[in-house]
């Protein structure tokens, strides 16, 4: 607790993001599902959680209402270029002409290095989650258990556990041992261990960069291609800000922040 208090103080002094501290049994008054012998907790009241499916549907509906045309079930296969400019995309649905291209394919970025003539050292960092019906007495607040690196998210009568950072390429298996690790990471904190049957298992790949910074900016060799990838574990948090930056790059506006740390060309430098 004291070690994390120093980290919290840094977040408060440098970024204006601080937590409310609970010690000992005060934690139970905030979240009754937690055991009364825990050291304590830090509450970041500005944090929030979302339902990914609801969020994505809402974003999709908003875009369509504003006239955006979505080409679904349409596989990208290559580029048509004129000099250093992309003029069209080759897809399974035919040729799509383009004035500007934004490459935002997350963990799949490295697969397109040759096509976009740009080093994209993005590795898939695999994570897992399990979802089950929330039993009586289970957590009602979203929490992270840092020592076990597991997150708990209550969602409309369901409970989701998520964690792991596994570098196993594009492996799509879901080992039972990983799912058991999620339960084992959560139950020591709870008054009532969660023993409900799992209703849904999931895995996903985070787009990880070796310097922990996203890749945002124009490609070094294609003048009208902008990259927006490599957000590591903060894609949702950084999504809206990245969208503003990309729009500004395309419109050739002065950037809202210094973009040099995120420049795709940093991986080309010797």
Order of alpha helices (4+ residues) and beta strands (2+ residues): alpha-beta-alpha-beta-alpha-beta-beta-beta-beta-alpha-beta-beta-beta-beta-alpha-beta-beta-beta-alpha
